[in-house]
Amino acid sequence: MLLPLGFTLIELLVSMTFLVILMLVVTQVVGIVQRTWVRENSRVSQFREARTAFDVLSRNLSQATLNTYWGNEYDNLGSDSLGQALAKAKSYVRQSELQYISGPTASLLNAASGNAKNYPGHAVFFQAPLGITKLVAASGVQANTENMVNLLCGRGYFVEWGNDAPYRPPFLNTLKTVPVRQRLRLMEYSPTAEMNRIYDNSLRPITEHSKEWFQDALTNVVQANETVATRAFTRPIAENILALVISPQVETTGNTGTQPYSIAPNYLYDSTLTANPGATALAANPQGTRHLLPPILKVTMVALDERSGEFLARQENESMRQKVLETAAALFKSASSYASDLAGTDNKPGTLEQTLITNKLSYRVFTTTIALKQARWSF
């Protein structure tokens, strides 16, 4: 007679032990996958916003123009018997009514000079045919902008640390449960064609007032209650942007010994100057780089992911945040130190990357080279 087969108590206990261990392993794996997915989704979402902003900045920069032309330069000979000015043409020179300028933000914006750590990296201000105009005329009638796509406008970009109090929805202030959001933001300065102060008579000639036409970039900021008729000029286009670096360069193919950044060794490039700070004036060309756009711009943007941006903004991390901002603001003063300031080498990270790694901040670096179509370097 055959006895029915079964499991002993020891076999059941061993099987249950293996099952529990397997379930624990599966639970841990699922937890790791879930945390990784959340982290990577945050990185992808944030870097998608940064990539979009970087593409917009690059596309608009490529359209920068000076509308350079040739004209006579005159010597003043006094006046005639009727009091009319007398002058004699002495040379034929490049001229422009516009300006391109880029460099450390604290050097360009007067209001930022005393608080450089809140404005890390560089700023750039230029003119381009971007067709931005007021949608509502002074009479209250909506303007027809169909044929105004090439109107000349001022444009600028810079990074700023600050809160969203000016433009957050008013109902959040009444709830008192949502704190003011502190972030590093890429700001866009975009005045309308009607408000292009480059042509303001009080700021002419541009060589004497070269930085004044964009100084309202820090005060004319988007407000929560603004309308189409009261549109502000400066607004954020991306959050968690740590630094913007702009290096004007020249093509060095065939020019042995010439550094690509020779026209702006200190990053500062001002089209109203004959030679930019640190650059060597060209004896063969008395005008140097005056009224010329840089032929090439190397543009770099350092972005944090959302989790790192939130971590950096926490009140308990203020000392760390101050250190990161001060480090970023102190870098990118000399173009020859670009590699050591940013990424370093395979054996040694750059200063900024080392700071971010040390503080466990996740980041991504976007870099591109833009050829300015209106540079006319041989003009």
Residue, then its C-alpha position, 0 to 999 in steps of 0.5 A: m500500500l502506497l502512502p500519500l506524498g507530502f512535505t515535512l515541516i522542515e521543508l515548508l519552513v525552508s521554502m517559506t524562508f526562500l520565499v520571504i527572501l525572494m520577496l524582500v529582494v524583489t521589493q528592494v529592486v522595485g524600490i530602487v527602480q522607482r527611485t531611479w525613475v523618479r530621479e531620472n524623470s526629474r532630470v529629463s524634465q528639467f534639462r528639457e526646459a534648459r535645452t529649450a531655453f538654450d536653443v532659444l538663446s542660441r537662435n536669437l544670438s545668431q541673428a545679432t546685427l550691428n547694421t555696420y556701414w562706411g562713412n566719413e570721419y570729420d575734423n571740426l574746423g570751427s564755424d563760419s561767419l553765420g555760426q554754421a559748423l565747419a568740418k573736413a573729412k579726414s578718413y573713411v571708417r566703419q560706423s554703427e548706431l547699434q551695439y553688441i556687448s557681453g561679459p561678466t554680468a556684474s560688469l555690465l549691469n550696474a545694479a548687480s555690481g554690488n551683489a555679484k554672487n547673485y548674478p553668476g556667469h555672463a550676460v549678453f545684450f544685442q540688437a536683432p530683427l526679432g519683430i517684438t512689438k506692443l500688441v496694443a496701441a496707445s489708443g487701445v486698439q490692437a496693433n496689426t503685427e502681420n508685417m512687423v516680423n523683422l522689426l529691430c529689437g533689443r535682447g539680452y540674457f543673464v542668470e539671476w538668483g532670486n524669488d518669484a514674488p513679483y510674478r507668482p499668482p496672487f492667490l498663493n499669497t492669500l493661501k499663505t501655505v506655499p512659500v516664495r520659490q527661490r531659484l537660479r533663473l535664466m532671465e530674458y530681456s526683451p523690450t519691444a521695438e517701440m521701446n528700443r532705447i538704443y535710439d534714445n536721444s538722451l543716450r546718443p552717441i552710443t559710444e558714450h552711453s554704451k551700457e545705459w540702454f539695457q540698465d532697466a533689465l533688473t527693474n522692468v521685471v514681469q509682474a503677476n498683474e501685468t496685461v498685454a498693454t503693460r508687458a514687462f521687458t524681463r522675464p524668466i525662461a528657465e529655472n535652475i540655470l547656474a551659469l551662462v558663459i559667452s566667449p567671443q572668438v575668431e577662426t584660427t585655422g591657418n593662424t599659427g599661434t593665435q588664440p581663438y579668444s584673442i579678441a576677448p581674453n577677459y570675456l568682455y566684448d564691446s562693439t563700441l571699443t577699438a580693443n577689448p580689455g586684455a586684447t592687443a590693439l591692431a596697428a594695421n587696423p586703427q579701428g580694431t574690433r570697433h563696430l564689428l560683431p565677433p565672428i564666433l561665439k562659444v556659448t556654455m550653460v550649466a543647468l541643475d536638475e529640479r531636485s538639486g535646484e530645490f535642495l540648493a534653495r532650502q533654508e538649511n542649506e544657505s551656507m552651501r548655497q552661498k559657497v556655490l554661488e560665490t564660486a560660480a561668480a568668481l569664475f570665468k574671468s579669463a578665457s584662457s582658464y575656461a577649461s580649468d574653471l569648468a570641466g578640467t581634464d580627465n584626471k582633475p575636474g574643473t573648479l565648478e564641476q568639483t564644487l557641484i560634485t562635492n555638494k552632490l548637485s546633479y548638473r548638465v553642461f550645454t555648449t555650442t558654437i554660434a557663427l554670427k551671420q552678420a559678423r562681416w569680419s572682413f568688412 
